[in-house]
């Protein structure tokens, strides 16, 4: 026999029979002193790791299909690699990576700025320009 599990979110305590049964069984298992048959045959760490791998793969599939976030995808195309990075995710970091914030090319799209040009005068002020090309920020 092969088991197939599907996880989904449902409202609690609203009379959904399967959810009420699961809740009762979970409470009984949590308060029971007996070890369920077969429960001790798989280490918790194995189950946790398999769920992590499954979740990252699912996230990657959704990430690849999502039409939004193209700038962020250029920096982080692979979700597993991104999760392994030790990044200090600050507000400013997020603004730069997503291409949002006080960047003229972004502000121009919403008619907040009159021009998308960078104050250096060479081209439009974009995230890539600021990070790699802008003469005004070369020292930084």
N, C-alpha and C positions, 0 to 999 in steps of 0.2 A: 504494500500500500504506500502510495506517495502522497504527502501532504502538500497542499498549496495554500499559502496564506496571503491575504490581502488586508492591508491596513488602510483605514479611512476614518475620517472624523464624523461623528454623529452627535447630536444633542443628547445630553444625559438627563435621566429622570423625567422623560416625557412619554414613557410607556412603549418604547420600541422593544418588542419582545426579545430579539436577539441581544440587544444591549443590556436589558435587565437581567437576562440569563447569564451573560458574561460577567456582569457586575456581581451577581450572587456567587458565581463560581470563584471569582477572584477573591472576594471577601472570605469565603470558606477556605480557600487555599492559603491565604495570608494568615489565618488564625489557626490552621491545622498544625498539629505536631507530627503528622505522618509525612513521609517523603513519597510523592506520587511515583508510580512505576515509570521507569524510563527517564525521569526528570534528571537524575544524577549522571546520566550517560553522556551528556554533552556539556562541556564547560561553558560557563557564562561568557567568558572571554571570546570563545569561538563564535557564539551567537552574535555577540556585540560586534566583532570584527566583520562577520558576514553582512550584517545590517549596514555597517559603515561603507563597505565596498559597494553594496547594492545601492545605497543612497547616493554615493558620489557618482556612480554610473548613471543613475536616473537624473541627477542634477545636470550632468554633462549633456545628456540627450536633450533635456529641456533648454539648456543654455545654447546649444547649437541651433535649435529651432526658433528661438526667440528672435523676432526681428529688431527689437530694441537693444540698446547698449553696445552699439558697434565700436565706439571709442574704447570702452572698457574691455571689450573682447580682444582688441588689438594688444592690450597689455596682458590680459589674462585669458588666453584662449582655452586653457586646460584647467578644469576645476580641481583635479587632484593635485596638480603642481601648485596651484594657488593656495590650497589648503596647507601644503607643506611649508610655505613661506612664513617667515616670522616677520610680519609687517605691523607697524604701529599705525593703525587705521584712524587717522585724525580727520577732522572735518575738512581741513585744507587738502589733505591727500585725496580724499574722496572727490572733492570738487575738481581737482586736476585730472584725475583718472577718468572721470565721467565726462569731462569737457564742459561742465557747468560752472556757474559762479561768475566772477567778475572778469570774464574774458570777452574782449570786444566782439569776436566772431559769434559767440553765443548770445551776447546782449543785443547784437544787431538783428538777429532772427526774431526777437520779440519787440523790436523797435524801441529799445531802451537806449541804445547807442546809435549815433548818426552814422558811424563808420565801423567796419570790421577790422580796420587797419591797426597795426601795432604802433605804439608811439616811436619805435625805432625807425619807422618809415620804410622798411624793406618789403613787408608783405602783411597778410592778414594775421591778426593775433589769435592763434590757435594754441591748443595744448602742446602739440609737437613743436611749433615755432618757439614757444616760451622755453621748453625744455632743451631743445637741441640747437636752435639757430639764432635766437635773439641776442643782438650785440649788447643791449642794455643789461642783460642778465648773464653774460658770459662769465663774469667773475664768480658769481654764485654757482 
